[in-house]
Amino acid sequence: MTGTVLFDGNCNLCDRLAWFLRRHDRMNRFRFVPPFIRDWIYSLVAGNRSRLFGKKDYC
């Protein structure tokens, strides 16, 4: 099983999780997306996330 990791690197939690995955992924299960692809996908999802995933009336 493999997975693709998308992260923006701005959040310390995300940044450290990505670092941890890279360091401990000895079987090469994860692929890290190049920034230009990651940014395009992030923009697409961020601009449409309410429509795609819905919204809650409260948090």
Secondary structure, DSSP 8 states (H G I E B T S, - for coil): --EEE---S-SHHHHHHHHHHHHH-TT--EEE--HHHHHHHHHHHHHHHHHHH---S--
